[in-house]
Amino acid sequence: MKYLITGGAGFIGSHLSDALVARGDGIVILDNLSTGNHHNIEALIGNEAVTFYNGSILDRDLVSQLVSEVDHVIHLAAAVGVFNIVDKPLESLRINLNGTENVLEVAAQCNKPVLIASSSEIYGKNGGRPLNEESDRIVGSPLKSRWSYSEAKAIDESLGYFYFSEKGLPVRLVRFFNTVGPRQVGSYGMVVPRFVEAALKGEPLDVYGTGEQSRCFCHVADAVAGLLSVIDSPETIGQVYNIGNDYEISVEGLAKAVIAQLGSPSTIKKKSYEDAYGAGFEDMQRRIPDISKIKATTGWAPTRSLEVIINDIAGYLNNAGL
Ligand SMILES: NC(=O)c1ccc[n+]([C@@H]2O[C@H](COP(=O)([O-])OP(=O)(O)OC[C@H]3O[C@@H](n4cnc5c(N)ncnc54)[C@H](O)[C@@H]3O)[C@@H](O)[C@H]2O)c1
């Protein structure tokens, strides 16, 4: 099979690219390297199964050309990261809405199967209990840039779903919950690499808010295996699946675990959301995935612990000389 991976030089995309090439598939990567990085795919360049295009999903002609060359599209490209979304809401919306529409329109013209990467952000502030695929979305005002990513990803899902139900396009949807691991950068506000980097440097770990808010973290290798299990199963067409790890930890607990595991002299520093992201920022207290649907359909479940995650990120940052 030959896959087009939009965002294939990014964090999840580059691990997916490695996995597809390792199993003998061909890949075409389309990435504008905005948050992705050429280093992530350096080892793949030169492999005859791999082609890389530095370009945008907003470039309709390029998307059209590339979709026509492949058997299957995996759409991961997006403007991501809380800092990006809050700082550049218009550009982020354009990429996350128009970019996905381009990919779907072109895929429909060529009748190519598409997998769209969505996000647990679509659930917004709904965080009381584990979230299953039918859980409600509870989001704040559309005028708050914080929620524009959630809005765009939700509309992407609807677009994908209706291309399936109205036009018969084979579309699959996955909702990634916090995915972490090597190659993820802390500069876009991703908490685990930010903590690991600070701990390695002996600098304070900035915990936003009370630190009592909890999160679950899934190793990127597990997330990629989850995505592949969805793509490889015919029953998953026209469906959406949560992909995440359901082990829950508070953000302060995470900071403590990172410091202890790395034997770091770092301290924990509390910072208000306002200082971190500006006035009016809203966050959710809990976000736990219910992954029973994907388990029942494809048999996938995450296998890597938080210790493995911290260890792998620290190893990566040490190797990168950070
Ligand atoms: N990492 C997570 O925890 C997480 C959680 C939920 C959803 N997701 C989704 O998974 C996908 C991959 O995210 P990631 O964590 O690997 O982030 P990432 O930033 O590493 O990957 C996104 C990639 O898209 C590329 N990109 C951005 N705009 C583009 C454009 N206009 N044209 C072409 N390429 C463009 C970036 O350069 C980058 O390589 C995204 O759709 C994201 O919304 C990720």
The ligand as an ORCA input file, in Angstrom:
! r2SCAN-3c Opt
* xyz 0 1
  N      -0.059     14.865     20.210
  C      -1.255     14.858     20.769
  O      -1.372     14.708     21.987
  C      -2.507     14.955     19.939
  C      -3.726     14.891     20.625
  C      -4.893     15.010     19.897
  C      -4.863     15.137     18.522
  N      -3.658     15.200     17.870
  C      -3.699     15.364     16.419
  O      -2.739     14.527     15.808
  C      -2.221     15.168     14.648
  C      -0.714     15.212     14.727
  O      -0.341     15.997     15.853
  P       1.137     15.982     16.481
  O       1.005     15.906     17.936
  O       1.970     15.002     15.763
  O       1.606     17.463     16.192
  P       2.717     18.019     15.186
  O       2.683     19.510     15.284
  O       4.012     17.384     15.451
  O       2.146     17.531     13.792
  C       1.372     18.333     12.935
  C       2.134     18.400     11.631
  O       1.352     19.127     10.681
  C       2.235     19.982      9.962
  N       1.431     21.080      9.423
  C       0.837     22.109     10.088
  N       0.195     22.900      9.232
  C       0.380     22.363      7.990
  C      -0.043     22.740      6.691
  N      -0.782     23.833      6.476
  N       0.309     21.947      5.654
  C       1.084     20.845      5.830
  N       1.515     20.457      7.044
  C       1.165     21.204      8.108
  C       3.252     20.429     10.992
  O       4.452     20.934     10.425
  C       3.477     19.130     11.751
  O       4.489     18.347     11.180
  C      -2.881     16.544     14.576
  O      -3.988     16.480     13.702
  C      -3.365     16.778     15.988
  O      -4.472     17.624     16.015
  C      -2.484     15.115     18.559
*
